[in-house]
Amino acid sequence: MITVHVNATGASDIPRALVRRAVTGVLRREGVRSAEMSVTFTSDAEITELHSRYLKRSGATDVLSFALHARGEDPLGDIYIGHGQALRQAAAAGAPPEEEMARLAVHGTLHVLGYDHPEGPERAGCEMFRLQEEVLRQAVGT
């Protein structure tokens, strides 16, 4: 069974059903039949603190992922999405905010499953980003 928890305190614009559909879509696409994922939308202050504590980087970020399972175990992960950062990125890209939030949930799920991407300009053309956008299109229904 796949379980996806979506947590957001104080934010009423979180597309919970879309986020669940997007995360489930990644897992099913990767052949996962049993998993538990938690997606938590945080404030800029909270995501900045997590970013500093766990990655030793300053400033707000869009998404942080933590795989909590060992090799061979069913996927278990926590994903934190910076709500304000997601909204800013959506505005800058001219994308619907709910789509950007789902994109970040997909991105985080892929990291939990072990995917990674290069930094820099080649990032947008890598396998992880191709898969991310494919799953997102299916979840959004376009």
Rosetta blueprint (number, residue, H / E / L):
1 M L
2 I E
3 T E
4 V E
5 H E
6 V E
7 N E
8 A E
9 T L
10 G L
11 A L
12 S L
13 D L
14 I L
15 P L
16 R H
17 A H
18 L H
19 V H
20 R H
21 R H
22 A H
23 V H
24 T H
25 G H
26 V H
27 L H
28 R H
29 R H
30 E L
31 G L
32 V L
33 R L
34 S L
35 A E
36 E E
37 M E
38 S E
39 V E
40 T E
41 F E
42 T E
43 S L
44 D H
45 A H
46 E H
47 I H
48 T H
49 E H
50 L H
51 H H
52 S H
53 R H
54 Y H
55 L H
56 K L
57 R L
58 S L
59 G L
60 A L
61 T L
62 D L
63 V E
64 L E
65 S E
66 F E
67 A E
68 L L
69 H L
70 A L
71 R L
72 G L
73 E L
74 D L
75 P L
76 L E
77 G E
78 D E
79 I E
80 Y E
81 I E
82 G E
83 H H
84 G H
85 Q H
86 A H
87 L H
88 R H
89 Q H
90 A H
91 A H
92 A H
93 A H
94 G L
95 A L
96 P L
97 P H
98 E H
99 E H
100 E H
101 M H
102 A H
103 R H
104 L H
105 A H
106 V H
107 H H
108 G H
109 T H
110 L H
111 H H
112 V H
113 L L
114 G L
115 Y L
116 D L
117 H L
118 P L
119 E L
120 G L
121 P H
122 E H
123 R H
124 A H
125 G H
126 C L
127 E H
128 M H
129 F H
130 R H
131 L H
132 Q H
133 E H
134 E H
135 V H
136 L H
137 R H
138 Q H
139 A H
140 V H
141 G L
142 T L
